[in-house]
């Protein structure tokens, strides 16, 4: 491990330990302070966040509204990290009493048949809290994350999430086969799917402009017959959360496999748009997500 990598690893671990030790009200204040700090440290990312917020809020958004949305986005992101660090030390009854959900009945109905299901989410709110809630309800989730540097940091994050009942798979060769197996075993597969990391995703119109989204959720649904749901976990004041599960997308084969994947991904993009518009500043998109912002 390089000296910089070791420093990053120690910093994350130290911050997590500190966050776990803080009472909830103090942790909330710390998250807000961290959000302001991030906003200053990542000044180079502000234009990207502002451009993303402008797409979501639309042409009617004024300068002040956009400025406020950018600040709130950093605040929400900091809250996400602080709360994720605190999850392993949270008492189950506290989470259950602070979590509400709508639309989960459709997932329960699918699981009752022995069939697994796929839940696709945008980088919105506190999605990992939803994963822990599923564990507490007897439905531990399998998910995929991009590898972190240094590797020791990724291993630590994996251990943290494993302690919450999540099975975390690194993005890479062999991952699809393990996801298929999880679905065959009747498990929930959760995929955060609003960023095309590989760069060869499905073309979609997303908030009025062309970009690409990963086709993984659609391909898994078509290959396994597992139902595909779009969902989000929103942050609410005072440490509360509210999750929304949308009705399952239509994932039947109608023709050429590639065409069906594209059609489903386009519909998933529409679902993501609606979920993000509900709380735009909770969308943690701090990277260019459209070709025009990447200079392409």
Secondary structure, DSSP 8 states (H G I E B T S, - for coil): --HHHHHHHHHHHHHHHHHHHS-HHHHHHHHHHHHHHHHHHTHHHHHHHHHHHHHHH-TT--HHHHHHHHHHHHHHHHHHHHHHHHGGGS-HHHHHHTEEEESHHHHHHHHTTT--EEEEEEEEE-HHHHHHHHHHTT--EEEEE---SSHHHHHHHHHHHHTTT-EEEESSTTHHHHHHHHHHTT-EEEEE-SS-SSS--EEEEETTEEEEE--HHHHHHHHH--EEEEEEEEEEGGGEEEEEE---------S-HHHHHHHHHHHHHHHHHHHHHHTGGGB---S--SGGGTT-
